[in-house]
Amino acid sequence: QVQLVESGGGLVQAGGSLRLSCAASGRTFSRYAVGWFRQAPGKERESVAAISGSGRSTSYVDSVKGRFTISRDNAKNTVYLQMNSLKHEDTAVYYCAATALLLRWPLNDVSFSYWGQGTQVTVSS
């Protein structure tokens, strides 16, 4: 069983930065790949970034490449999403999710068994 708690969301101006954190419970966190998803009002949930359990493999949706960086510290049971050069269209609720399955891109959210409660990111234009 894994419990996930996101933090770090907030209101930021376009061009600014935020770092989201996804803190996990459990002693075997390194066995889980983690994905960040987001959902804007009236839109479907989309994959943003993902990282393998070891941290050696990462993937990003094209719209955030070069601006967002996913990383993890398994000693702290935490995955991070560093978001730079934020745009208004990045506004959404961001969720982290974990899966014990092999990481495959694009992500299939059905494959993710554990989800956090979400954190709101609002980018003012």
N, CA, C and O atoms as CSV, one atom per row, in Angstrom:
chain,resi,resn,atom,element,x,y,z
A,1,GLN,N,N,0.845,-1.185,0.000
A,1,GLN,CA,C,0.000,0.000,0.000
A,1,GLN,C,C,0.886,1.242,0.000
A,1,GLN,O,O,1.853,1.330,0.757
A,2,VAL,N,N,0.545,2.187,-0.849
A,2,VAL,CA,C,1.295,3.444,-0.931
A,2,VAL,C,C,0.314,4.601,-0.798
A,2,VAL,O,O,-0.727,4.620,-1.455
A,3,GLN,N,N,0.640,5.540,0.033
A,3,GLN,CA,C,-0.149,6.769,0.149
A,3,GLN,C,C,0.691,7.929,-0.356
A,3,GLN,O,O,1.873,8.043,-0.034
A,4,LEU,N,N,0.072,8.778,-1.141
A,4,LEU,CA,C,0.774,9.886,-1.774
A,4,LEU,C,C,0.152,11.216,-1.354
A,4,LEU,O,O,-1.070,11.351,-1.290
A,5,VAL,N,N,1.005,12.185,-1.073
A,5,VAL,CA,C,0.536,13.514,-0.698
A,5,VAL,C,C,1.321,14.546,-1.494
A,5,VAL,O,O,2.544,14.635,-1.379
A,6,GLU,N,N,0.605,15.328,-2.306
A,6,GLU,CA,C,1.239,16.380,-3.082
A,6,GLU,C,C,1.280,17.683,-2.287
A,6,GLU,O,O,0.443,17.931,-1.419
A,7,SER,N,N,2.264,18.498,-2.605
A,7,SER,CA,C,2.351,19.841,-2.031
A,7,SER,C,C,3.137,20.718,-2.990
A,7,SER,O,O,3.760,20.232,-3.934
A,8,GLY,N,N,3.097,22.017,-2.731
A,8,GLY,CA,C,3.903,22.940,-3.521
A,8,GLY,C,C,3.146,23.746,-4.550
A,8,GLY,O,O,3.721,24.624,-5.193
A,9,GLY,N,N,1.867,23.463,-4.718
A,9,GLY,CA,C,1.092,24.243,-5.671
A,9,GLY,C,C,0.853,25.657,-5.165
A,9,GLY,O,O,1.161,25.987,-4.020
A,10,GLY,N,N,0.302,26.480,-6.040
A,10,GLY,CA,C,0.018,27.855,-5.652
A,10,GLY,C,C,-0.229,28.730,-6.853
A,10,GLY,O,O,-0.421,28.250,-7.970
A,11,LEU,N,N,-0.221,30.033,-6.600
A,11,LEU,CA,C,-0.436,31.038,-7.636
A,11,LEU,C,C,0.896,31.664,-8.002
A,11,LEU,O,O,1.649,32.095,-7.128
A,12,VAL,N,N,1.185,31.715,-9.289
A,12,VAL,CA,C,2.445,32.271,-9.754
A,12,VAL,C,C,2.195,33.029,-11.051
A,12,VAL,O,O,1.273,32.703,-11.799
A,13,GLN,N,N,3.005,34.024,-11.311
A,13,GLN,CA,C,2.880,34.760,-12.570
A,13,GLN,C,C,3.510,33.977,-13.706
A,13,GLN,O,O,4.404,33.158,-13.491
A,14,ALA,N,N,3.044,34.231,-14.894
A,14,ALA,CA,C,3.638,33.601,-16.069
A,14,ALA,C,C,5.137,33.895,-16.094
A,14,ALA,O,O,5.575,35.013,-15.822
A,15,GLY,N,N,5.900,32.869,-16.425
A,15,GLY,CA,C,7.350,32.983,-16.427
A,15,GLY,C,C,7.991,32.569,-15.112
A,15,GLY,O,O,9.210,32.420,-15.027
A,16,GLY,N,N,7.178,32.386,-14.103
A,16,GLY,CA,C,7.687,32.003,-12.794
A,16,GLY,C,C,7.906,30.505,-12.661
A,16,GLY,O,O,7.781,29.749,-13.625
A,17,SER,N,N,8.238,30.095,-11.439
A,17,SER,CA,C,8.567,28.696,-11.169
A,17,SER,C,C,7.844,28.198,-9.926
A,17,SER,O,O,7.524,28.964,-9.017
A,18,LEU,N,N,7.602,26.917,-9.917
A,18,LEU,CA,C,7.100,26.211,-8.737
A,18,LEU,C,C,7.752,24.839,-8.688
A,18,LEU,O,O,8.140,24.288,-9.718
A,19,ARG,N,N,7.870,24.299,-7.497
A,19,ARG,CA,C,8.316,22.919,-7.358
A,19,ARG,C,C,7.256,22.142,-6.603
A,19,ARG,O,O,6.944,22.446,-5.452
A,20,LEU,N,N,6.712,21.145,-7.259
A,20,LEU,CA,C,5.748,20.267,-6.616
A,20,LEU,C,C,6.476,19.086,-5.984
A,20,LEU,O,O,7.477,18.598,-6.508
A,21,SER,N,N,5.957,18.646,-4.861
A,21,SER,CA,C,6.492,17.471,-4.185
A,21,SER,C,C,5.394,16.431,-4.051
A,21,SER,O,O,4.219,16.758,-3.882
A,22,CYS,N,N,5.798,15.189,-4.128
A,22,CYS,CA,C,4.890,14.060,-3.943
A,22,CYS,C,C,5.548,13.155,-2.912
A,22,CYS,O,O,6.493,12.428,-3.220
A,23,ALA,N,N,5.045,13.205,-1.694
A,23,ALA,CA,C,5.613,12.426,-0.601
A,23,ALA,C,C,4.842,11.124,-0.456
A,23,ALA,O,O,3.611,11.115,-0.443
A,24,ALA,N,N,5.578,10.030,-0.346
A,24,ALA,CA,C,4.962,8.709,-0.303
A,24,ALA,C,C,5.236,8.013,1.018
A,24,ALA,O,O,6.281,8.207,1.640
A,25,SER,N,N,4.298,7.217,1.425
A,25,SER,CA,C,4.499,6.345,2.578
A,25,SER,C,C,5.007,5.008,2.066
A,25,SER,O,O,4.968,4.748,0.864
A,26,GLY,N,N,5.476,4.173,2.953
A,26,GLY,CA,C,5.898,2.846,2.542
A,26,GLY,C,C,7.406,2.720,2.429
A,26,GLY,O,O,8.108,3.696,2.160
A,27,ARG,N,N,7.895,1.506,2.639
A,27,ARG,CA,C,9.331,1.285,2.661
A,27,ARG,C,C,9.895,0.837,1.332
A,27,ARG,O,O,11.112,0.719,1.189
A,28,THR,N,N,9.033,0.582,0.348
A,28,THR,CA,C,9.498,0.057,-0.935
A,28,THR,C,C,9.182,1.027,-2.061
A,28,THR,O,O,8.862,0.609,-3.174
A,29,PHE,N,N,9.268,2.299,-1.782
A,29,PHE,CA,C,8.891,3.314,-2.758
A,29,PHE,C,C,9.705,3.212,-4.031
A,29,PHE,O,O,9.209,3.535,-5.110
A,30,SER,N,N,10.934,2.772,-3.925
A,30,SER,CA,C,11.798,2.688,-5.104
A,30,SER,C,C,11.313,1.660,-6.111
A,30,SER,O,O,11.788,1.644,-7.246
A,31,ARG,N,N,10.389,0.812,-5.727
A,31,ARG,CA,C,9.830,-0.177,-6.642
A,31,ARG,C,C,8.740,0.405,-7.536
A,31,ARG,O,O,8.272,-0.257,-8.463
A,32,TYR,N,N,8.336,1.642,-7.256
A,32,TYR,CA,C,7.207,2.234,-7.962
A,32,TYR,C,C,7.656,3.336,-8.914
A,32,TYR,O,O,8.409,4.236,-8.542
A,33,ALA,N,N,7.182,3.244,-10.136
A,33,ALA,CA,C,7.294,4.374,-11.044
A,33,ALA,C,C,6.239,5.401,-10.648
A,33,ALA,O,O,5.175,5.049,-10.140
A,34,VAL,N,N,6.540,6.649,-10.881
A,34,VAL,CA,C,5.636,7.734,-10.498
A,34,VAL,C,C,5.374,8.632,-11.689
A,34,VAL,O,O,6.282,8.987,-12.441
A,35,GLY,N,N,4.135,8.984,-11.840
A,35,GLY,CA,C,3.752,9.916,-12.890
A,35,GLY,C,C,3.096,11.150,-12.305
A,35,GLY,O,O,2.434,11.096,-11.268
A,36,TRP,N,N,3.294,12.265,-12.995
A,36,TRP,CA,C,2.545,13.481,-12.691
A,36,TRP,C,C,1.503,13.670,-13.807
A,36,TRP,O,O,1.811,13.584,-14.996
A,37,PHE,N,N,0.285,13.924,-13.386
A,37,PHE,CA,C,-0.810,14.189,-14.297
A,37,PHE,C,C,-1.385,15.557,-13.944
A,37,PHE,O,O,-1.155,16.080,-12.854
A,38,ARG,N,N,-2.126,16.121,-14.874
A,38,ARG,CA,C,-2.822,17.368,-14.561
A,38,ARG,C,C,-4.178,17.390,-15.255
A,38,ARG,O,O,-4.395,16.756,-16.287
A,39,GLN,N,N,-5.064,18.137,-14.650
A,39,GLN,CA,C,-6.398,18.290,-15.223
A,39,GLN,C,C,-6.853,19.727,-15.052
A,39,GLN,O,O,-6.973,20.235,-13.937
A,40,ALA,N,N,-7.102,20.363,-16.175
A,40,ALA,CA,C,-7.618,21.721,-16.184
A,40,ALA,C,C,-9.140,21.674,-16.271
A,40,ALA,O,O,-9.700,20.687,-16.747
A,41,PRO,N,N,-9.813,22.728,-15.819
A,41,PRO,CA,C,-11.279,22.752,-15.874
A,41,PRO,C,C,-11.803,22.505,-17.283
A,41,PRO,O,O,-11.383,23.161,-18.237
A,42,GLY,N,N,-12.717,21.561,-17.403
A,42,GLY,CA,C,-13.327,21.277,-18.692
A,42,GLY,C,C,-12.476,20.463,-19.631
A,42,GLY,O,O,-12.863,20.239,-20.778
A,43,LYS,N,N,-11.313,20.011,-19.168
A,43,LYS,CA,C,-10.413,19.238,-20.028
A,43,LYS,C,C,-10.163,17.864,-19.429
A,43,LYS,O,O,-10.368,17.640,-18.236
A,44,GLU,N,N,-9.720,16.955,-20.276
A,44,GLU,CA,C,-9.376,15.626,-19.806
A,44,GLU,C,C,-8.038,15.662,-19.057
A,44,GLU,O,O,-7.201,16.539,-19.268
A,45,ARG,N,N,-7.879,14.692,-18.194
A,45,ARG,CA,C,-6.605,14.571,-17.496
A,45,ARG,C,C,-5.511,14.184,-18.490
A,45,ARG,O,O,-5.728,13.350,-19.368
A,46,GLU,N,N,-4.354,14.786,-18.347
A,46,GLU,CA,C,-3.251,14.466,-19.246
A,46,GLU,C,C,-1.986,14.134,-18.454
A,46,GLU,O,O,-1.775,14.606,-17.337
A,47,SER,N,N,-1.172,13.318,-19.073
A,47,SER,CA,C,0.119,12.974,-18.481
A,47,SER,C,C,1.064,14.152,-18.656
A,47,SER,O,O,1.057,14.812,-19.695
A,48,VAL,N,N,1.858,14.411,-17.660
A,48,VAL,CA,C,2.818,15.504,-17.724
A,48,VAL,C,C,4.240,14.973,-17.754
A,48,VAL,O,O,5.028,15.350,-18.621
A,49,ALA,N,N,4.570,14.106,-16.817
A,49,ALA,CA,C,5.933,13.581,-16.714
A,49,ALA,C,C,5.890,12.297,-15.912
A,49,ALA,O,O,4.934,12.029,-15.184
A,50,ALA,N,N,6.939,11.510,-16.057
A,50,ALA,CA,C,7.013,10.260,-15.314
A,50,ALA,C,C,8.454,9.905,-15.055
A,50,ALA,O,O,9.356,10.342,-15.769
A,51,ILE,N,N,8.664,9.104,-14.022
A,51,ILE,CA,C,10.015,8.695,-13.651
A,51,ILE,C,C,9.968,7.257,-13.170
A,51,ILE,O,O,9.037,6.856,-12.472
A,52,SER,N,N,10.977,6.482,-13.547
A,52,SER,CA,C,11.045,5.100,-13.123
A,52,SER,C,C,11.396,5.003,-11.643
A,52,SER,O,O,11.764,5.996,-11.015
A,53,GLY,N,N,11.281,3.817,-11.103
A,53,GLY,CA,C,11.557,3.628,-9.690
A,53,GLY,C,C,12.987,3.977,-9.299
A,53,GLY,O,O,13.230,4.509,-8.216
A,54,SER,N,N,13.915,3.680,-10.172
A,54,SER,CA,C,15.325,3.982,-9.901
A,54,SER,C,C,15.654,5.452,-10.154
A,54,SER,O,O,16.641,5.979,-9.641
A,55,GLY,N,N,14.812,6.098,-10.951
A,55,GLY,CA,C,15.069,7.481,-11.328
A,55,GLY,C,C,15.879,7.629,-12.602
A,55,GLY,O,O,16.134,8.747,-13.052
A,56,ARG,N,N,16.288,6.503,-13.192
A,56,ARG,CA,C,17.163,6.582,-14.366
A,56,ARG,C,C,16.406,6.903,-15.642
A,56,ARG,O,O,17.003,7.366,-16.614
A,57,SER,N,N,15.108,6.665,-15.654
A,57,SER,CA,C,14.320,6.892,-16.858
A,57,SER,C,C,13.231,7.922,-16.582
A,57,SER,O,O,12.485,7.817,-15.609
A,58,THR,N,N,13.159,8.918,-17.460
A,58,THR,CA,C,12.123,9.948,-17.332
A,58,THR,C,C,11.464,10.186,-18.689
A,58,THR,O,O,12.052,9.923,-19.738
A,59,SER,N,N,10.245,10.682,-18.643
A,59,SER,CA,C,9.507,11.015,-19.864
A,59,SER,C,C,8.681,12.260,-19.616
A,59,SER,O,O,8.275,12.542,-18.488
A,60,TYR,N,N,8.436,13.009,-20.699
A,60,TYR,CA,C,7.676,14.252,-20.590
A,60,TYR,C,C,6.735,14.408,-21.771
A,60,TYR,O,O,7.018,13.939,-22.873
A,61,VAL,N,N,5.624,15.066,-21.530
A,61,VAL,CA,C,4.761,15.475,-22.633
A,61,VAL,C,C,5.467,16.614,-23.361
A,61,VAL,O,O,6.191,17.397,-22.747
A,62,ASP,N,N,5.256,16.701,-24.653
A,62,ASP,CA,C,6.001,17.671,-25.463
A,62,ASP,C,C,5.842,19.105,-24.958
A,62,ASP,O,O,6.783,19.897,-25.023
A,63,SER,N,N,4.668,19.433,-24.463
A,63,SER,CA,C,4.394,20.827,-24.084
A,63,SER,C,C,5.201,21.305,-22.877
A,63,SER,O,O,5.260,22.508,-22.623
A,64,VAL,N,N,5.820,20.394,-22.132
A,64,VAL,CA,C,6.589,20.808,-20.958
A,64,VAL,C,C,8.075,20.509,-21.093
A,64,VAL,O,O,8.860,20.867,-20.216
A,65,LYS,N,N,8.464,19.866,-22.167
A,65,LYS,CA,C,9.882,19.537,-22.352
A,65,LYS,C,C,10.718,20.809,-22.354
A,65,LYS,O,O,10.380,21.795,-23.010
A,66,GLY,N,N,11.812,20.767,-21.612
A,66,GLY,CA,C,12.687,21.921,-21.512
A,66,GLY,C,C,12.278,22.898,-20.432
A,66,GLY,O,O,13.040,23.804,-20.093
A,67,ARG,N,N,11.087,22.728,-19.887
A,67,ARG,CA,C,10.611,23.617,-18.827
A,67,ARG,C,C,10.419,22.894,-17.503
A,67,ARG,O,O,10.686,23.464,-16.445
A,68,PHE,N,N,9.960,21.652,-17.546
A,68,PHE,CA,C,9.696,20.863,-16.343
A,68,PHE,C,C,10.767,19.788,-16.190
A,68,PHE,O,O,11.279,19.253,-17.173
A,69,THR,N,N,11.093,19.487,-14.941
A,69,THR,CA,C,12.031,18.408,-14.641
A,69,THR,C,C,11.472,17.556,-13.517
A,69,THR,O,O,11.127,18.059,-12.449
A,70,ILE,N,N,11.388,16.267,-13.771
A,70,ILE,CA,C,10.951,15.328,-12.734
A,70,ILE,C,C,12.173,14.659,-12.136
A,70,ILE,O,O,13.120,14.322,-12.847
A,71,SER,N,N,12.148,14.470,-10.832
A,71,SER,CA,C,13.251,13.812,-10.149
A,71,SER,C,C,12.700,13.115,-8.914
A,71,SER,O,O,11.543,13.315,-8.543
A,72,ARG,N,N,13.526,12.303,-8.287
A,72,ARG,CA,C,13.076,11.619,-7.087
A,72,ARG,C,C,14.243,11.413,-6.137
A,72,ARG,O,O,15.400,11.316,-6.546
A,73,ASP,N,N,13.905,11.351,-4.869
A,73,ASP,CA,C,14.858,11.036,-3.814
A,73,ASP,C,C,14.254,9.875,-3.042
A,73,ASP,O,O,13.404,10.073,-2.174
A,74,ASN,N,N,14.687,8.681,-3.354
A,74,ASN,CA,C,14.079,7.509,-2.735
A,74,ASN,C,C,14.393,7.409,-1.235
A,74,ASN,O,O,13.652,6.778,-0.481
A,75,ALA,N,N,15.469,8.020,-0.824
A,75,ALA,CA,C,15.780,8.031,0.617
A,75,ALA,C,C,14.739,8.845,1.387
A,75,ALA,O,O,14.488,8.600,2.566
A,76,LYS,N,N,14.144,9.812,0.698
A,76,LYS,CA,C,13.113,10.649,1.311
A,76,LYS,C,C,11.711,10.262,0.859
A,76,LYS,O,O,10.732,10.907,1.236
A,77,ASN,N,N,11.614,9.210,0.054
A,77,ASN,CA,C,10.302,8.780,-0.454
A,77,ASN,C,C,9.549,9.928,-1.119
A,77,ASN,O,O,8.352,10.106,-0.891
A,78,THR,N,N,10.240,10.692,-1.925
A,78,THR,CA,C,9.635,11.891,-2.515
A,78,THR,C,C,10.009,12.016,-3.992
A,78,THR,O,O,11.146,11.775,-4.398
A,79,VAL,N,N,9.019,12.397,-4.764
A,79,VAL,CA,C,9.220,12.736,-6.170
A,79,VAL,C,C,8.919,14.217,-6.339
A,79,VAL,O,O,7.991,14.747,-5.729
A,80,TYR,N,N,9.704,14.870,-7.164
A,80,TYR,CA,C,9.564,16.308,-7.379
A,80,TYR,C,C,9.222,16.601,-8.834
A,80,TYR,O,O,9.573,15.845,-9.740
A,81,LEU,N,N,8.535,17.709,-9.029
A,81,LEU,CA,C,8.323,18.236,-10.366
A,81,LEU,C,C,8.696,19.713,-10.331
A,81,LEU,O,O,7.943,20.549,-9.834
A,82,GLN,N,N,9.859,20.012,-10.863
A,82,GLN,CA,C,10.307,21.395,-10.952
A,82,GLN,C,C,9.725,22.002,-12.214
A,82,GLN,O,O,9.959,21.504,-13.315
A,83,MET,N,N,8.974,23.064,-12.057
A,83,MET,CA,C,8.280,23.691,-13.188
A,83,MET,C,C,8.803,25.113,-13.354
A,83,MET,O,O,8.600,25.968,-12.492
A,84,ASN,N,N,9.471,25.351,-14.464
A,84,ASN,CA,C,10.016,26.671,-14.787
A,84,ASN,C,C,9.312,27.254,-15.997
A,84,ASN,O,O,8.636,26.543,-16.741
A,85,SER,N,N,9.477,28.539,-16.184
A,85,SER,CA,C,8.881,29.234,-17.346
A,85,SER,C,C,7.410,28.889,-17.486
A,85,SER,O,O,6.935,28.559,-18.573
A,86,LEU,N,N,6.703,28.969,-16.381
A,86,LEU,CA,C,5.295,28.566,-16.377
A,86,LEU,C,C,4.459,29.452,-17.290
A,86,LEU,O,O,4.697,30.652,-17.425
A,87,LYS,N,N,3.480,28.820,-17.906
A,87,LYS,CA,C,2.562,29.494,-18.819
A,87,LYS,C,C,1.141,29.392,-18.272
A,87,LYS,O,O,0.835,28.535,-17.443
A,88,HIS,N,N,0.293,30.277,-18.749
A,88,HIS,CA,C,-1.095,30.262,-18.286
A,88,HIS,C,C,-1.726,28.892,-18.545
A,88,HIS,O,O,-2.528,28.407,-17.747
A,89,GLU,N,N,-1.357,28.283,-19.657
A,89,GLU,CA,C,-1.953,26.991,-20.012
A,89,GLU,C,C,-1.473,25.844,-19.127
A,89,GLU,O,O,-1.966,24.723,-19.258
A,90,ASP,N,N,-0.524,26.102,-18.231
A,90,ASP,CA,C,-0.114,25.086,-17.249
A,90,ASP,C,C,-1.060,25.058,-16.054
A,90,ASP,O,O,-0.941,24.192,-15.187
A,91,THR,N,N,-1.985,25.987,-16.004
A,91,THR,CA,C,-2.937,26.027,-14.893
A,91,THR,C,C,-3.777,24.759,-14.866
A,91,THR,O,O,-4.411,24.402,-15.859
A,92,ALA,N,N,-3.777,24.084,-13.725
A,92,ALA,CA,C,-4.500,22.819,-13.588
A,92,ALA,C,C,-4.338,22.318,-12.159
A,92,ALA,O,O,-3.561,22.861,-11.375
A,93,VAL,N,N,-5.081,21.282,-11.845
A,93,VAL,CA,C,-4.804,20.505,-10.636
A,93,VAL,C,C,-3.809,19.424,-11.030
A,93,VAL,O,O,-4.021,18.681,-11.988
A,94,TYR,N,N,-2.736,19.352,-10.281
A,94,TYR,CA,C,-1.675,18.388,-10.559
A,94,TYR,C,C,-1.755,17.231,-9.569
A,94,TYR,O,O,-1.881,17.429,-8.360
A,95,TYR,N,N,-1.680,16.034,-10.109
A,95,TYR,CA,C,-1.753,14.824,-9.304
A,95,TYR,C,C,-0.493,13.986,-9.524
A,95,TYR,O,O,0.028,13.915,-10.637
A,96,CYS,N,N,-0.019,13.364,-8.468
A,96,CYS,CA,C,0.998,12.346,-8.655
A,96,CYS,C,C,0.346,10.990,-8.433
A,96,CYS,O,O,-0.628,10.858,-7.691
A,97,ALA,N,N,0.904,9.995,-9.090
A,97,ALA,CA,C,0.368,8.647,-9.010
A,97,ALA,C,C,1.511,7.652,-9.114
A,97,ALA,O,O,2.543,7.937,-9.723
A,98,ALA,N,N,1.323,6.495,-8.522
A,98,ALA,CA,C,2.372,5.484,-8.486
A,98,ALA,C,C,1.871,4.170,-9.056
A,98,ALA,O,O,0.704,3.806,-8.909
A,99,THR,N,N,2.787,3.467,-9.712
A,99,THR,CA,C,2.476,2.163,-10.261
A,99,THR,C,C,3.640,1.218,-10.029
A,99,THR,O,O,4.803,1.616,-10.087
A,100,ALA,N,N,3.312,-0.035,-9.765
A,100,ALA,CA,C,4.345,-1.066,-9.616
A,100,ALA,C,C,4.695,-1.682,-10.966
A,100,ALA,O,O,5.595,-2.516,-11.058
A,101,LEU,N,N,3.992,-1.275,-11.999
A,101,LEU,CA,C,4.235,-1.803,-13.337
A,101,LEU,C,C,5.389,-1.058,-14.003
A,101,LEU,O,O,5.794,0.015,-13.557
A,102,LEU,N,N,5.901,-1.637,-15.062
A,102,LEU,CA,C,6.966,-0.979,-15.811
A,102,LEU,C,C,6.459,0.337,-16.383
A,102,LEU,O,O,5.315,0.450,-16.824
A,103,LEU,N,N,7.333,1.316,-16.362
A,103,LEU,CA,C,6.952,2.629,-16.868
A,103,LEU,C,C,6.901,2.595,-18.394
A,103,LEU,O,O,7.858,2.202,-19.061
A,104,ARG,N,N,5.766,3.016,-18.919
A,104,ARG,CA,C,5.612,3.104,-20.369
A,104,ARG,C,C,5.013,4.456,-20.703
A,104,ARG,O,O,4.121,4.948,-20.012
A,105,TRP,N,N,5.519,5.049,-21.777
A,105,TRP,CA,C,5.029,6.350,-22.224
A,105,TRP,C,C,4.410,6.180,-23.613
A,105,TRP,O,O,5.012,5.516,-24.457
A,106,PRO,N,N,3.228,6.756,-23.885
A,106,PRO,CA,C,2.486,7.625,-22.974
A,106,PRO,C,C,1.863,6.840,-21.829
A,106,PRO,O,O,1.607,5.642,-21.940
A,107,LEU,N,N,1.630,7.531,-20.746
A,107,LEU,CA,C,1.105,6.880,-19.568
A,107,LEU,C,C,-0.347,6.465,-19.777
A,107,LEU,O,O,-1.117,7.124,-20.475
A,108,ASN,N,N,-0.682,5.365,-19.153
A,108,ASN,CA,C,-2.068,4.919,-19.089
A,108,ASN,C,C,-2.488,5.049,-17.638
A,108,ASN,O,O,-2.035,4.288,-16.783
A,109,ASP,N,N,-3.355,6.017,-17.360
A,109,ASP,CA,C,-3.642,6.279,-15.949
A,109,ASP,C,C,-4.328,5.100,-15.266
A,109,ASP,O,O,-4.337,5.013,-14.039
A,110,VAL,N,N,-4.896,4.202,-16.048
A,110,VAL,CA,C,-5.500,3.003,-15.457
A,110,VAL,C,C,-4.435,2.123,-14.808
A,110,VAL,O,O,-4.740,1.340,-13.908
A,111,SER,N,N,-3.205,2.248,-15.254
A,111,SER,CA,C,-2.108,1.439,-14.722
A,111,SER,C,C,-1.630,1.906,-13.359
A,111,SER,O,O,-0.878,1.204,-12.683
A,112,PHE,N,N,-2.063,3.082,-12.958
A,112,PHE,CA,C,-1.585,3.666,-11.702
A,112,PHE,C,C,-2.578,3.366,-10.586
A,112,PHE,O,O,-3.737,3.777,-10.634
A,113,SER,N,N,-2.099,2.645,-9.588
A,113,SER,CA,C,-2.985,2.182,-8.519
A,113,SER,C,C,-3.165,3.186,-7.397
A,113,SER,O,O,-4.179,3.179,-6.699
A,114,TYR,N,N,-2.182,4.044,-7.229
A,114,TYR,CA,C,-2.190,4.947,-6.076
A,114,TYR,C,C,-2.112,6.389,-6.561
A,114,TYR,O,O,-1.308,6.740,-7.424
A,115,TRP,N,N,-2.978,7.212,-5.973
A,115,TRP,CA,C,-3.095,8.602,-6.390
A,115,TRP,C,C,-3.082,9.536,-5.189
A,115,TRP,O,O,-3.590,9.201,-4.119
A,116,GLY,N,N,-2.497,10.705,-5.379
A,116,GLY,CA,C,-2.597,11.735,-4.369
A,116,GLY,C,C,-3.881,12.519,-4.526
A,116,GLY,O,O,-4.686,12.247,-5.417
A,117,GLN,N,N,-4.064,13.492,-3.655
A,117,GLN,CA,C,-5.312,14.251,-3.643
A,117,GLN,C,C,-5.286,15.430,-4.611
A,117,GLN,O,O,-6.325,16.027,-4.892
A,118,GLY,N,N,-4.120,15.762,-5.114
A,118,GLY,CA,C,-3.990,16.850,-6.070
A,118,GLY,C,C,-3.593,18.159,-5.418
A,118,GLY,O,O,-3.890,18.405,-4.249
A,119,THR,N,N,-2.919,18.992,-6.189
A,119,THR,CA,C,-2.546,20.323,-5.733
A,119,THR,C,C,-2.779,21.305,-6.873
A,119,THR,O,O,-2.442,21.028,-8.024
A,120,GLN,N,N,-3.351,22.440,-6.547
A,120,GLN,CA,C,-3.737,23.411,-7.578
A,120,GLN,C,C,-2.541,24.267,-7.963
A,120,GLN,O,O,-1.827,24.791,-7.107
A,121,VAL,N,N,-2.340,24.395,-9.259
A,121,VAL,CA,C,-1.348,25.313,-9.804
A,121,VAL,C,C,-2.087,26.319,-10.676
A,121,VAL,O,O,-2.785,25.944,-11.618
A,122,THR,N,N,-1.930,27.590,-10.358
A,122,THR,CA,C,-2.579,28.649,-11.121
A,122,THR,C,C,-1.517,29.617,-11.612
A,122,THR,O,O,-0.759,30.180,-10.821
A,123,VAL,N,N,-1.470,29.804,-12.923
A,123,VAL,CA,C,-0.488,30.693,-13.528
A,123,VAL,C,C,-1.240,31.886,-14.112
A,123,VAL,O,O,-2.056,31.738,-15.021
A,124,SER,N,N,-0.955,33.045,-13.584
A,124,SER,CA,C,-1.632,34.251,-14.068
A,124,SER,C,C,-0.880,34.802,-15.276
A,124,SER,O,O,0.350,34.819,-15.312
A,125,SER,N,N,-1.641,35.242,-16.246
A,125,SER,CA,C,-1.023,35.753,-17.479
A,125,SER,C,C,-0.812,37.252,-17.407
A,125,SER,O,O,-0.304,37.851,-18.355
